[in-house]
Amino acid sequence: MTEINRKDHAELKRRPLLAPIWLGVIAAVAVLLGVLWGLSAPSVSTYYVIRHAEAEAGVEDPPLSRMGEARAQHLVTLFAGAEPGMGLVGILVTDLRRTQETARPLANRLGVPVVALPAGDVEATVKRAREDFAGGRVLIVGHSNTVPDLVKALSGTRPRAIGEGEHDRLYIVTRPRFGPASVAELSLD
């Protein structure tokens, strides 16, 4: 009987020593899986935010003017020449005709999905851009009163207001998975 107790006692002494080893192995595997996930998942999202091109005056939901159509074609020139894997993966527009017509030539050329959302719903647009196109490049076509809000919601930085006659600004919001977002403002003219 004494011999059995000694064996049990010796085995109980060994078990606590194994716990730190197993915990260390489990922690190392968890860290390795986290690193692999971090390396494999897309790390930077890029949002191109513009105001719709020039529209006809005096109509409730106006189509693009000739100048606006030319600007929409200019977007094709800007975005269609991207290297494979570096181009747009989607386009977000509002439910108004002028934003859809601004994006249509580019969407047709690239064959990327176009998602139409309510014109004033900045929160839904940003949520959709972040969730549906995480790690990719997406064009967001808004309005003079929503573009600054979109840029602010995506980056934390509010750009200056857009005047009624301004249709030439392109904001590039680069948002890494870790760290602060950056904003660049370009003129398309």
VENJOUR-V45473 format. One record per backbone hydrogen bond with DSSP energy under -1.0 kcal/mol. NH is the residue of the N-H (numbers start at 0). CO is the residue of the C=O. E is the energy in kcal/mol with one decimal. If there is no record, write none. Layout:
NH	CO	E
NH	CO	E
//
This chain:
4	0	-1.8
5	1	-1.8
6	2	-2.0
7	3	-2.5
8	4	-2.5
9	5	-2.5
10	6	-2.6
11	7	-2.2
12	8	-1.6
13	9	-1.4
14	10	-1.6
17	13	-1.0
18	14	-1.2
21	17	-2.7
22	18	-2.7
23	19	-2.1
24	20	-2.3
25	21	-2.7
26	22	-2.5
27	23	-2.4
28	24	-2.3
29	25	-2.3
30	26	-2.4
31	27	-2.4
32	28	-2.6
33	29	-2.2
34	30	-2.4
35	31	-2.5
36	32	-2.4
37	33	-2.5
38	34	-2.1
39	35	-2.0
40	36	-2.3
44	174	-2.5
45	135	-2.8
46	172	-3.0
47	137	-2.9
48	170	-2.8
49	139	-2.5
51	141	-2.0
55	62	-2.8
64	53	-1.9
68	64	-2.6
69	65	-2.1
70	66	-2.0
71	67	-2.4
72	68	-1.9
73	69	-1.7
74	70	-1.5
76	72	-1.5
77	73	-2.1
78	74	-2.6
79	75	-2.6
81	78	-1.1
85	82	-2.5
88	136	-3.3
90	112	-2.1
91	138	-3.1
92	114	-2.7
94	116	-1.1
99	95	-1.6
100	96	-2.8
101	97	-1.2
102	98	-1.6
103	99	-1.9
106	102	-2.7
107	103	-2.8
108	104	-2.0
109	105	-2.6
110	106	-2.5
114	90	-2.8
116	92	-2.3
120	117	-1.4
121	119	-1.5
124	120	-1.9
125	121	-2.7
126	122	-2.4
127	123	-2.5
128	124	-2.4
129	125	-2.5
130	126	-2.5
131	127	-2.6
132	128	-1.2
135	132	-2.2
137	45	-2.3
138	89	-1.9
139	47	-3.5
140	91	-2.9
141	49	-3.2
145	142	-1.2
146	142	-2.8
149	145	-2.7
150	146	-2.6
151	147	-2.3
152	148	-2.6
153	149	-2.1
154	150	-2.0
155	151	-2.8
165	162	-1.6
169	185	-2.7
170	48	-2.7
171	183	-3.0
172	46	-3.2
173	181	-2.5
174	44	-3.3
176	42	-2.8
181	173	-2.4
183	171	-2.0
185	169	-3.0
187	167	-3.7
//
